[in-house]
Amino acid sequence: MSQLLERVTIGSWITLAHPSIAEIMASAGFDWLAIDLEHSVITIREAEELIRVIDLKGITPLVRLSSNNQEQIKRVMDAGSHGVIVPMVKTFDDAVGAVRAVKYPPFGERSFGLARAQKYGVGFKDYVNWQESNSLVVVQIEHIEAVDNLESILSVPGVDAYFVGPYDLSGSLGIPGQFEHPLFIDAMAQIRRVATTIDMPGGLHVVEPSTDQLKKSIEDGYVFIAYSLDIRMLDAACRHGLASVSELKK
């Protein structure tokens, strides 16, 4: 298991492709940063540049995939991502497929290449040894079908952690964004019960940049926490600053 999961870590999402965004966030003190290919227009080429910036700042670079796609997994891992966050994992087979795409044989079926991760060939052997126990596979639990299949999903060898996607989970329950609804609360409680029984590290996305919600997530036992995302932090900072002087403008 990755050392990233041995303690509480706080990361965030990057949805803006400019390297300066990655550099600013990597300098802020996050433990990890995930480049979001699912809900952005970031390309693979741009993702590689962001991975490089994050990595060279000594922060763990991760990629949230656009889907559970073997070819995309191979490319972002070769670009130097330390792991993947896999959206919409609903079944045992979904989880198996993700793990096998990240790991080299005999543990997986990822093809061998010489790219940035392998130091363009010079570090091939070291990388092969590193990825066996350090590459990270995080499955997103964001559908009621995944909740129903959670025990089998989390039992897959090579799955390192789970990450709750609250908006999609609530949507699958027919109550999008209603996080205080009993159905959503029950689903979250079921996830925690199963994960605790299996002793699987859990993650959660605190969407708004609220330190109160961040603290609550830690108190609730989550160890892999995404604190907001670049665009929400930018928006919140702009609005807060302008609101603080709005009376002075009248």
N, C-alpha and C positions, 0 to 999 in steps of 0.2 A: 504493500500500500504506500502511496505517496506520502512523504513527510508533511505535505500540505494539510493533511487531515488528522494530524496528531495533536492539534490544538485548535482553538477558535481562530479562524482566519476571516478577514474581511476584504472583499474585492469589489469590483464594479463592472458594468458593461460599457463597451465602447461601440458606438453606432456611427460616429463621424470619422471619416477616413483620413483626416489630416494627421501626419505624424506628430505635430505639435500637441494635439489633444492627448495622444498616448504618452508623450513625454511629460506633460504637465501632470497627468494623473499618476503616472509611474513615480514621479518625484514627490507625490503627496503623502506616500506612506502606505498605500494599499499593499496587501500581501500578494494579490493576484489580480489580473485584469483579463476579462474575456471579450474577445472581439466577436461581435454579434453579426453573424451572417444570416440569421433567420429573419430579423426585422430591421434590415438596413439594405443599402445598395452597395455595400463594400464588396469589392471584387477579390478574387484569390490573390491577384498581384498586390493590391493594396493591403490585404491581410498580412502578406509576408513582410511588408515594410513596417506595419504596426507591431508584428511579432518581434522583429529585429529591435525596434526602439525599446519595447518593454523589456526584452531579454537583456539588452545591454545596460539597462538601468538596474539590473539585479532583481527584477520582479518576475514572478511566474506568469508566462503568457499562456492563455487558454483560448479556445475557439468554440463558440456555440455554433453548431452546424445549421445549415438551412433545412436539413432533413437527415435522417439516418441513412446517409449515402456513402457507400464504401469508397468510391472514387474521391469524393470530397475529403473524407477522413484521411486517406493516404496523402493527399496533396497538402493539407494543412499540417499534418504531422511531419512530413518531409520539409516543410517550410520552417519548422522549429517550434511549433506549438508543443507544450508539455502535456497536453491532453485535450479532450473534447467534452463538451456538454451536449448531450444528444437529445433533441426535442422529441416529444410525442412517442416515448417508449411505452407501449401498451401491453406487451406480452413477453414471455420468456424468450421466444425466438427473436424478437426485436433486440433484446439485451445481448443475446448471444452474438448476433450479427455485428453489433457495435464493437464488442470486445474483440472479435476475430479480425475486424478491419483495422484496429489500432495495433494489435500485437503481431509480431513476426512469427513464422513457424518455429517450433512446433506448437506454440500456444495459440496462434492465430493464422491468418492467411494473407496478411499484408505483404505486398510485393516489395522487394528490396530495391532501393534507389540510392543515388549519391547526390545529395542536395545540402541545403544549409544545416539541417539537423545532424547530418553525418559529417559536417565540416568539409563538405564537397569531396568526401572520400578519405581524407586523412584520419578522421575520427570514427570510421565505420564500425570497427570492432567495439570501441568504447560505447558507442551509441546503442548497438545491439544489446549489450549487457545492461545499459542504463534503462532502456525502454521496457525491459522485461518486468521490472519491479517498480519503476518510477513513473511511467506514463499513466495518465489519469483518465479514467472513464467514469463520467458522471451521467446518470440517466435522469431525464426530466420526467417527473410524475405530474402530469397535467391533464389527465382525463380520468373519468370515473372507471373506465375499463382498466386502466393501469392500477388504480386503487384496489379493484377487485382481484387483480393478478399480482399484487405487490410482493407477496412472499416468494413466489417463484421468480419474479424479476430480480429481486435483491439477492437471491441465492445463486445467481449465475457467477461462477468464478471469473474474476477480472473486473467485475463491477465494484468500483471503489466507494461510491457515494450516490445518494439521490438528491434531487433538487426539485422543490415544489414550484410549479408554475401556477400561481394563484388565479390569474385571469382566465387562462384556458380551462383550468379545473372547474372554476365556477361556471364557465360557459357550458361545459359538458353536462353540468347539472341543471342547465336551463335557467340559471340565475346569475348571468354575467355581472361581475363586479360587486356582487352582494356578499361581502365577506363576513357579515354578521348573521347571515341566514343559517338556520339550524342545519340544513343539508350540507352546507360548506363546512361548518364547524364540526359536524360528525365525520365528514370525509377526512379532514385534517387530523382529527383525533385517531381515526383508524390508521392513517399513515404513521403517526407517531408510535402507536401501539405495536404495529408490525415491525417497524424499523428498530425499536428498542429491544424487542424480543430477539431479533437477528443481530443486534449490536452493529447496525449500519449507520455510519455518519450521515447526517442530513443537512441539506442546505435550503435556503429560502431567499427570495428576492424581496427586499424592502424597497418598493418602487419609488416612493417619494423620499426625498432626503430628510427624513425625520430621525433624529438621534434617539427619541423616545422609543420608536418602533425598532430601531437597531438594538437598543439595550434589551427590549422585550424579547427579541429573537434569540439573543444570547442566553437570557434567563430561561427561555423555553427549551433550551438544549441544542439548538442548531449550532453547527461548528463551521459551516461553509456558507458564508452569508454574502450576498451581493447587495451592496449599499447603493441604491439608486442607479443611475446611468448618466452618461455625459450630458445628454440633452435636458434631462429633468433638473440636474444640478445647475446648469446654465440658466434655464428658464426661471427656476426658483430664486437664484441669486439676483437676477435682473429685476424680477417683480418685487422681491423684498426690499432691495435698495430704493427703487422708485416709490414704493408705498411709504417708506420711512420719511420721505421728504414731500409727500403729496400735499400736506397741509400748508407747507411753506410756499407752494407755488400759487396758492389762491390769493 
